[in-house]
Amino acid sequence: MLNTAFTFYGHDFGNTKVVPDRVMAAGGAGLTASAYLIDGDKLALGQLRPFESEQLATTGDAKQWQIRTEVTLVVRDEKPLASILDLS
């Protein structure tokens, strides 16, 4: 079951998409009273190691494979990222 809820707010500076996160809401440690502002255009996925596949040991008729990669989050500009804390 997929429960997704989001809202678009229009304002003088454009549109803002608000997405609640169920993991943060149950996390505690001040996460329930926080909001994070993220501009997805300033983030990218960087590949440190390309996809590799390797065949592992065979068990009976089953062939086992392992797929590896290494990626990281690339922040192109820190200015459009922000947090608002203690919203209670």
Rosetta constraint file for C-alpha pairs under 8 A:
AtomPair CA 5 CA 19 HARMONIC 6.54 0.50
AtomPair CA 5 CA 20 HARMONIC 6.91 0.50
AtomPair CA 6 CA 17 HARMONIC 6.80 0.50
AtomPair CA 6 CA 18 HARMONIC 5.47 0.50
AtomPair CA 6 CA 19 HARMONIC 4.66 0.50
AtomPair CA 6 CA 20 HARMONIC 6.84 0.50
AtomPair CA 7 CA 17 HARMONIC 5.73 0.50
AtomPair CA 7 CA 18 HARMONIC 5.24 0.50
AtomPair CA 7 CA 19 HARMONIC 6.89 0.50
AtomPair CA 8 CA 15 HARMONIC 6.37 0.50
AtomPair CA 8 CA 16 HARMONIC 5.47 0.50
AtomPair CA 8 CA 17 HARMONIC 4.49 0.50
AtomPair CA 8 CA 18 HARMONIC 6.24 0.50
AtomPair CA 9 CA 15 HARMONIC 5.53 0.50
AtomPair CA 9 CA 16 HARMONIC 5.12 0.50
AtomPair CA 9 CA 17 HARMONIC 6.46 0.50
AtomPair CA 9 CA 18 HARMONIC 7.64 0.50
AtomPair CA 10 CA 14 HARMONIC 5.88 0.50
AtomPair CA 10 CA 15 HARMONIC 4.43 0.50
AtomPair CA 10 CA 16 HARMONIC 6.42 0.50
AtomPair CA 11 CA 15 HARMONIC 6.21 0.50
AtomPair CA 11 CA 16 HARMONIC 7.94 0.50
AtomPair CA 21 CA 25 HARMONIC 6.33 0.50
AtomPair CA 22 CA 26 HARMONIC 6.46 0.50
AtomPair CA 23 CA 27 HARMONIC 6.13 0.50
AtomPair CA 24 CA 28 HARMONIC 7.35 0.50
AtomPair CA 24 CA 31 HARMONIC 5.68 0.50
AtomPair CA 24 CA 32 HARMONIC 6.46 0.50
AtomPair CA 25 CA 31 HARMONIC 6.48 0.50
AtomPair CA 25 CA 32 HARMONIC 4.92 0.50
AtomPair CA 26 CA 32 HARMONIC 7.39 0.50
AtomPair CA 27 CA 31 HARMONIC 6.35 0.50
AtomPair CA 27 CA 32 HARMONIC 7.40 0.50
AtomPair CA 28 CA 32 HARMONIC 6.30 0.50
AtomPair CA 30 CA 34 HARMONIC 6.77 0.50
AtomPair CA 30 CA 85 HARMONIC 7.92 0.50
AtomPair CA 30 CA 86 HARMONIC 7.38 0.50
AtomPair CA 33 CA 85 HARMONIC 6.29 0.50
AtomPair CA 33 CA 86 HARMONIC 5.13 0.50
AtomPair CA 33 CA 87 HARMONIC 4.78 0.50
AtomPair CA 33 CA 88 HARMONIC 5.68 0.50
AtomPair CA 34 CA 83 HARMONIC 7.08 0.50
AtomPair CA 34 CA 84 HARMONIC 5.61 0.50
AtomPair CA 34 CA 85 HARMONIC 4.48 0.50
AtomPair CA 34 CA 86 HARMONIC 5.96 0.50
AtomPair CA 34 CA 87 HARMONIC 5.99 0.50
AtomPair CA 35 CA 83 HARMONIC 5.66 0.50
AtomPair CA 35 CA 84 HARMONIC 5.03 0.50
AtomPair CA 35 CA 85 HARMONIC 6.51 0.50
AtomPair CA 35 CA 87 HARMONIC 7.86 0.50
AtomPair CA 36 CA 81 HARMONIC 7.67 0.50
AtomPair CA 36 CA 82 HARMONIC 5.88 0.50
AtomPair CA 36 CA 83 HARMONIC 4.33 0.50
AtomPair CA 36 CA 84 HARMONIC 6.26 0.50
AtomPair CA 37 CA 80 HARMONIC 7.60 0.50
AtomPair CA 37 CA 81 HARMONIC 5.65 0.50
AtomPair CA 37 CA 82 HARMONIC 5.02 0.50
AtomPair CA 37 CA 83 HARMONIC 5.90 0.50
AtomPair CA 37 CA 84 HARMONIC 7.97 0.50
AtomPair CA 38 CA 80 HARMONIC 6.62 0.50
AtomPair CA 38 CA 81 HARMONIC 4.99 0.50
AtomPair CA 38 CA 82 HARMONIC 6.81 0.50
AtomPair CA 39 CA 43 HARMONIC 7.32 0.50
AtomPair CA 39 CA 80 HARMONIC 5.91 0.50
AtomPair CA 39 CA 81 HARMONIC 6.49 0.50
AtomPair CA 40 CA 44 HARMONIC 7.91 0.50
AtomPair CA 42 CA 75 HARMONIC 6.22 0.50
AtomPair CA 42 CA 76 HARMONIC 5.20 0.50
AtomPair CA 42 CA 77 HARMONIC 5.87 0.50
AtomPair CA 42 CA 80 HARMONIC 7.57 0.50
AtomPair CA 43 CA 73 HARMONIC 7.00 0.50
AtomPair CA 43 CA 74 HARMONIC 5.72 0.50
AtomPair CA 43 CA 75 HARMONIC 4.87 0.50
AtomPair CA 43 CA 76 HARMONIC 5.93 0.50
AtomPair CA 43 CA 77 HARMONIC 7.87 0.50
AtomPair CA 44 CA 73 HARMONIC 6.02 0.50
AtomPair CA 44 CA 74 HARMONIC 5.03 0.50
AtomPair CA 44 CA 75 HARMONIC 6.65 0.50
AtomPair CA 44 CA 76 HARMONIC 7.53 0.50
AtomPair CA 45 CA 71 HARMONIC 6.72 0.50
AtomPair CA 45 CA 72 HARMONIC 5.91 0.50
AtomPair CA 45 CA 73 HARMONIC 4.99 0.50
AtomPair CA 45 CA 74 HARMONIC 5.81 0.50
AtomPair CA 46 CA 71 HARMONIC 5.55 0.50
AtomPair CA 46 CA 72 HARMONIC 5.15 0.50
AtomPair CA 46 CA 73 HARMONIC 6.01 0.50
AtomPair CA 46 CA 74 HARMONIC 5.88 0.50
AtomPair CA 47 CA 69 HARMONIC 7.92 0.50
AtomPair CA 47 CA 70 HARMONIC 6.19 0.50
AtomPair CA 47 CA 71 HARMONIC 4.47 0.50
AtomPair CA 47 CA 72 HARMONIC 6.47 0.50
AtomPair CA 48 CA 69 HARMONIC 7.77 0.50
AtomPair CA 48 CA 70 HARMONIC 5.28 0.50
AtomPair CA 48 CA 71 HARMONIC 5.34 0.50
AtomPair CA 48 CA 72 HARMONIC 7.09 0.50
AtomPair CA 49 CA 69 HARMONIC 5.47 0.50
AtomPair CA 49 CA 70 HARMONIC 4.87 0.50
AtomPair CA 49 CA 71 HARMONIC 6.94 0.50
AtomPair CA 50 CA 68 HARMONIC 7.92 0.50
AtomPair CA 50 CA 69 HARMONIC 5.48 0.50
AtomPair CA 50 CA 70 HARMONIC 6.91 0.50
AtomPair CA 51 CA 67 HARMONIC 6.83 0.50
AtomPair CA 51 CA 68 HARMONIC 5.60 0.50
AtomPair CA 51 CA 69 HARMONIC 4.66 0.50
AtomPair CA 51 CA 70 HARMONIC 7.84 0.50
AtomPair CA 52 CA 67 HARMONIC 5.67 0.50
AtomPair CA 52 CA 68 HARMONIC 5.25 0.50
AtomPair CA 52 CA 69 HARMONIC 6.50 0.50
AtomPair CA 53 CA 65 HARMONIC 6.79 0.50
AtomPair CA 53 CA 66 HARMONIC 5.60 0.50
AtomPair CA 53 CA 67 HARMONIC 4.46 0.50
AtomPair CA 53 CA 68 HARMONIC 6.44 0.50
AtomPair CA 54 CA 65 HARMONIC 5.69 0.50
AtomPair CA 54 CA 66 HARMONIC 5.28 0.50
AtomPair CA 54 CA 67 HARMONIC 6.59 0.50
AtomPair CA 55 CA 63 HARMONIC 7.38 0.50
AtomPair CA 55 CA 64 HARMONIC 5.98 0.50
AtomPair CA 55 CA 65 HARMONIC 4.45 0.50
AtomPair CA 55 CA 66 HARMONIC 6.33 0.50
AtomPair CA 56 CA 63 HARMONIC 7.30 0.50
AtomPair CA 56 CA 64 HARMONIC 5.14 0.50
AtomPair CA 56 CA 65 HARMONIC 5.42 0.50
AtomPair CA 56 CA 66 HARMONIC 6.83 0.50
AtomPair CA 57 CA 63 HARMONIC 7.16 0.50
AtomPair CA 57 CA 64 HARMONIC 6.31 0.50
AtomPair CA 58 CA 62 HARMONIC 5.94 0.50
AtomPair CA 58 CA 63 HARMONIC 4.91 0.50
AtomPair CA 58 CA 64 HARMONIC 6.08 0.50
AtomPair CA 59 CA 63 HARMONIC 6.68 0.50
AtomPair CA 59 CA 64 HARMONIC 7.74 0.50
